[in-house]
């Protein structure tokens, strides 16, 4: 599958909100749960911080889908 590209509107976006914005979950709360369960990777490493700040150039992986973060 093609990567999902998300444009930043500021300096960063919190991981749980990125998952929601990319359409990989229905809410920020669900995004927090997915992160807490260890199901999300940031730049190839499992990330357990629900509100980890994701910046331009980083990649998030969830269930085989890649989200690329680019400057807005």
Number of C-alpha atoms within 10 A of each C-alpha: 6 7 13 15 13 18 13 16 10 10 11 16 21 16 25 26 22 23 26 17 15 16 11 17 17 12 15 19 14 16 23 21 15 18 23 14 12 15 15 24 17 18 12 11 11 15 19 19 15 20 17 16 14 20 18 17 10 13 19 23 19 16 9 9 14 18 21 19 21 15 13 10
